[in-house]
Amino acid sequence: MAHFESSAELDALVGHVVVLDLKSSYVCLGTLEVIDPLFFVVIDADLHDFRDSSATREVYVYDSARLGIRRNRARVLVRRDEVVALTRFADIAES
């Protein structure tokens, strides 16, 4: 297994509801349970594919912050190398 360095800022997000913006047409919202060298493990998750939606990423995430997460996965593993941004759900800006 590859060496894996921890980050205090990243570790502080474990147990919090987060938004993972992916390189692809997906976004994942849910509680960050585990961080390992290859994956972010998210529970009570909404894994949303924007190819199946008319909403933009920003509108979908903002609506989820206002209306609640639409859980469609009990647990999902998201490849760390696919994530371009990781945000605490509580930090979603209202506009």
N, C-alpha and C positions, 0 to 999 in steps of 0.2 A: 504494500500500500504506500502511496506517495506521502511525503511529509506534508503536514498541514499546520499552518500557523493560525492561531486564533487572533481575533481582533476584539478589543474591549468594547468598541462601538457596536460591532456586529453581535457579540455575545449579549449585550444589553437588550437586544431586540427579541431574544428567546422568551417565549411566553406572551408576547404581544401580538395583537392583530396587525398584519402587515399587508402591503401591496407589493407584489413582485412584477415589475414590467419586464417582459421577455423580448428578445430579439425578434421573435416570430410574431404572428398575429394573436398571441395569447397574453392574457394577464391572469395572475393568480392572487386571490385575496383570501386571507385566513390567518389562523394563529400559527406563528412560527414555533415549531416544537423542537427541532433538532437542526444543527448545522454540522455537516461532516465534510470531508475533503471534496466530495463530488456533488452532494445534494443539499438542498434546503428541504426539510420535511415540514409540510404544512398540514394542519388538521382543521376540520370544519371549514373546508375550502370551497371557494368558487373558482373553478378553472374555466375562464371564458375565452372563446374563440371569436374574434371580431369578423371572421369570414361569414359567420352565421348571424350577424347583427348589423343594424344600420347605425348604431351609436358609435361615436368616436371613443377612443380609449379614455380621454379626459372626462367626457360626459358619463360614461359607464361607471368610472371610479367615483366621480362626484355623486352620482345618483345612489351608488352603493353606500357611500358615507351618510347620505340623507335618509335612505330608506332601509338600509340593512343589507348584509351580505346574503346573496342567494346561494346557499350551500348546495353543492352538487357532488362533493367528494368528502368522504369521511377523513381520508388521508391521501396526500399526494406527494411524490418526490419530484422536485424541480431541479434540473441540472444547474449547478452554480454557473457554469460557463455560458448558459443561455440568458442569464439575468443581466439587464442593463441598469436597473435601478431597484432599490429596496427602500420602501418608505413605511414608517409607522402609520397605521390607518388613522390614528388620532391627529396626525400632522397634515391630513388632506385639507387644503385651503378651501374655504368657502368663498365663492365669488358669484 
